[in-house]
């Protein structure tokens, strides 16, 4: 079931869909295109990203969200990853790479995740300047 966000801008209402890549694998090309526009090459071509790209989609696709407009165009995406965290500042991974590696290690060792780590988000250049990142849902977020 896709998440739906209902937002208002002045008198005009907007409805956005927010499926995961697991729910809509057909959106992967659009996500890759946004990623190419939104991240510098050293991140896109980093060894860790290349090493785990396919496995991330396979194992953690439920945590990659794609914000779609009415025409099913990707307006933005948000990548997150589940991992084990004890709730303390000291227990936080030492950065993005460490969180990514830990999530795969947690999965491999069968540890149940206790937290969701944000890896990053990209907004389409065509949506920049529209306050998309500042618009709170006005009538809630319908989740599974």
C-alpha positions as a Markdown table, in Angstrom:
| # | Residue | x | y | z |
|---|---|---|---|---|
| 1 | Unk | 0.0 | 0.0 | 0.0 |
| 2 | Unk | 1.5 | 3.3 | -1.0 |
| 3 | Unk | 1.7 | 6.2 | 1.4 |
| 4 | Unk | -0.3 | 9.3 | 0.4 |
| 5 | Unk | 0.4 | 12.8 | 1.5 |
| 6 | Unk | -2.3 | 15.5 | 1.2 |
| 7 | Unk | -0.9 | 19.0 | 1.2 |
| 8 | Unk | -2.4 | 22.5 | 0.7 |
| 9 | Unk | -0.7 | 25.4 | -1.0 |
| 10 | Unk | -3.0 | 28.5 | -0.8 |
| 11 | Unk | -6.4 | 27.2 | -2.0 |
| 12 | Unk | -4.9 | 24.6 | -4.3 |
| 13 | Unk | -4.6 | 21.0 | -2.9 |
| 14 | Unk | -1.8 | 18.7 | -3.9 |
| 15 | Unk | -1.8 | 14.9 | -3.6 |
| 16 | Unk | 1.5 | 13.2 | -3.6 |
| 17 | Unk | 2.2 | 9.4 | -3.6 |
| 18 | Unk | 5.2 | 8.1 | -1.7 |
| 19 | Unk | 5.8 | 4.4 | -2.5 |
| 20 | Unk | 8.9 | 2.6 | -1.6 |
| 21 | Unk | 11.2 | 1.2 | -4.3 |
| 22 | Unk | 10.1 | -2.3 | -3.2 |
| 23 | Unk | 6.5 | -1.4 | -4.0 |
| 24 | Unk | 7.4 | 0.3 | -7.3 |
| 25 | Unk | 10.7 | -1.1 | -8.7 |
| 26 | Unk | 9.8 | 0.6 | -12.0 |
| 27 | Unk | 10.8 | 3.9 | -10.4 |
| 28 | Unk | 14.4 | 2.9 | -10.0 |
| 29 | Unk | 15.5 | 4.7 | -13.2 |
| 30 | Unk | 14.0 | 7.9 | -12.0 |
| 31 | Unk | 15.7 | 7.6 | -8.6 |
| 32 | Unk | 19.0 | 6.9 | -10.3 |
| 33 | Unk | 18.6 | 10.0 | -12.4 |
| 34 | Unk | 17.8 | 12.1 | -9.4 |
| 35 | Unk | 20.8 | 10.6 | -7.6 |
| 36 | Unk | 23.1 | 11.6 | -10.5 |
| 37 | Unk | 21.8 | 15.2 | -10.2 |
| 38 | Unk | 21.9 | 15.4 | -6.5 |
| 39 | Unk | 25.2 | 13.9 | -5.3 |
| 40 | Unk | 28.8 | 14.6 | -6.2 |
| 41 | Unk | 30.7 | 12.0 | -8.1 |
| 42 | Unk | 32.9 | 10.9 | -5.2 |
| 43 | Unk | 29.7 | 9.8 | -3.3 |
| 44 | Unk | 28.0 | 8.2 | -6.4 |
| 45 | Unk | 31.2 | 6.3 | -7.4 |
| 46 | Unk | 32.4 | 5.6 | -3.8 |
| 47 | Unk | 33.5 | 2.0 | -3.1 |
| 48 | Unk | 30.9 | 1.5 | -0.4 |
| 49 | Unk | 28.0 | 2.7 | -2.7 |
| 50 | Unk | 29.2 | 0.4 | -5.5 |
| 51 | Unk | 29.7 | -2.5 | -3.2 |
| 52 | Unk | 26.2 | -2.5 | -1.8 |
| 53 | Unk | 24.0 | -0.8 | -4.4 |
| 54 | Unk | 22.1 | -3.9 | -5.6 |
| 55 | Unk | 22.0 | -5.4 | -2.1 |
| 56 | Unk | 20.6 | -2.2 | -0.7 |
| 57 | Unk | 17.6 | -2.3 | -3.2 |
| 58 | Unk | 17.1 | -6.1 | -2.6 |
| 59 | Unk | 17.3 | -6.0 | 1.2 |
| 60 | Unk | 16.3 | -2.5 | 2.2 |
| 61 | Unk | 14.1 | -1.4 | -0.7 |
| 62 | Unk | 11.2 | -0.8 | 1.8 |
| 63 | Unk | 13.3 | 2.0 | 3.2 |
| 64 | Unk | 13.8 | 4.0 | -0.1 |
| 65 | Unk | 10.9 | 6.3 | -0.5 |
| 66 | Unk | 10.0 | 8.1 | -3.8 |
| 67 | Unk | 7.8 | 11.2 | -3.8 |
| 68 | Unk | 5.7 | 11.2 | -7.0 |
| 69 | Unk | 3.6 | 13.9 | -8.5 |
| 70 | Unk | 0.2 | 13.3 | -10.2 |
| 71 | Unk | 1.9 | 12.3 | -13.4 |
| 72 | Unk | 4.0 | 9.6 | -11.6 |
| 73 | Unk | 7.2 | 11.6 | -12.0 |
| 74 | Unk | 9.7 | 11.4 | -9.1 |
| 75 | Unk | 9.9 | 14.7 | -7.4 |
| 76 | Unk | 12.2 | 13.5 | -4.7 |
| 77 | Unk | 13.5 | 10.5 | -2.9 |
| 78 | Unk | 14.7 | 9.7 | 0.6 |
| 79 | Unk | 17.0 | 6.8 | 1.4 |
| 80 | Unk | 17.1 | 5.3 | 4.9 |
| 81 | Unk | 18.5 | 2.2 | 6.4 |
| 82 | Unk | 17.5 | 0.2 | 9.5 |
| 83 | Unk | 20.1 | -0.7 | 12.1 |
| 84 | Unk | 20.6 | -1.6 | 15.7 |
| 85 | Unk | 21.1 | 1.4 | 18.0 |
| 86 | Unk | 21.1 | 1.4 | 21.8 |
| 87 | Unk | 19.7 | 4.9 | 22.0 |
| 88 | Unk | 22.8 | 6.6 | 23.3 |
| 89 | Unk | 25.0 | 9.2 | 21.6 |
| 90 | Unk | 28.0 | 7.0 | 22.2 |
| 91 | Unk | 26.2 | 4.1 | 20.4 |
| 92 | Unk | 25.7 | 6.1 | 17.2 |
| 93 | Unk | 27.6 | 5.0 | 14.1 |
| 94 | Unk | 30.6 | 7.3 | 13.3 |
| 95 | Unk | 29.1 | 8.5 | 10.1 |
| 96 | Unk | 27.2 | 7.5 | 7.0 |
| 97 | Unk | 29.7 | 4.8 | 5.9 |
| 98 | Unk | 29.7 | 3.2 | 9.3 |
| 99 | Unk | 25.8 | 3.2 | 9.5 |
| 100 | Unk | 25.6 | 1.6 | 6.1 |
| 101 | Unk | 28.1 | -1.1 | 6.9 |
| 102 | Unk | 26.5 | -1.7 | 10.3 |
| 103 | Unk | 23.0 | -2.2 | 8.8 |
| 104 | Unk | 24.3 | -4.9 | 6.4 |
| 105 | Unk | 26.2 | -6.5 | 9.3 |
| 106 | Unk | 23.1 | -6.4 | 11.5 |
| 107 | Unk | 21.1 | -8.0 | 8.8 |
| 108 | Unk | 23.7 | -10.7 | 8.1 |
| 109 | Unk | 23.9 | -11.6 | 11.8 |
| 110 | Unk | 20.1 | -11.6 | 12.3 |
| 111 | Unk | 20.0 | -8.6 | 14.7 |
| 112 | Unk | 16.6 | -6.9 | 14.7 |
| 113 | Unk | 16.9 | -3.2 | 13.9 |
| 114 | Unk | 15.9 | -0.6 | 16.5 |
| 115 | Unk | 16.4 | 2.6 | 14.6 |
| 116 | Unk | 16.1 | 4.0 | 11.1 |
| 117 | Unk | 19.1 | 6.0 | 9.8 |
| 118 | Unk | 18.6 | 8.7 | 7.2 |
| 119 | Unk | 21.2 | 8.3 | 4.4 |
| 120 | Unk | 20.1 | 11.2 | 2.2 |
| 121 | Unk | 17.4 | 12.8 | 0.1 |
| 122 | Unk | 17.4 | 14.5 | -3.2 |
| 123 | Unk | 14.7 | 16.9 | -4.6 |
| 124 | Unk | 14.4 | 17.2 | -8.4 |
| 125 | Unk | 15.8 | 20.4 | -9.8 |
| 126 | Unk | 12.4 | 21.1 | -11.3 |
| 127 | Unk | 10.9 | 21.2 | -7.8 |
| 128 | Unk | 13.5 | 23.4 | -6.2 |
| 129 | Unk | 12.2 | 26.7 | -5.0 |
| 130 | Unk | 8.7 | 25.3 | -4.5 |
| 131 | Unk | 9.2 | 24.8 | -0.7 |
| 132 | Unk | 8.7 | 21.1 | -1.2 |
| 133 | Unk | 11.1 | 20.3 | 1.6 |
| 134 | Unk | 9.2 | 22.7 | 4.0 |
| 135 | Unk | 5.6 | 21.7 | 3.3 |
| 136 | Unk | 4.2 | 19.7 | 6.3 |
| 137 | Unk | 1.4 | 17.3 | 5.6 |
| 138 | Unk | -1.8 | 19.1 | 6.6 |
| 139 | Unk | -4.1 | 16.2 | 6.9 |
| 140 | Unk | -1.7 | 13.5 | 8.0 |
| 141 | Unk | 0.4 | 10.8 | 6.4 |
| 142 | Unk | -1.5 | 7.6 | 5.7 |
| 143 | Unk | 0.9 | 4.7 | 6.3 |
| 144 | Unk | 0.7 | 1.0 | 6.1 |
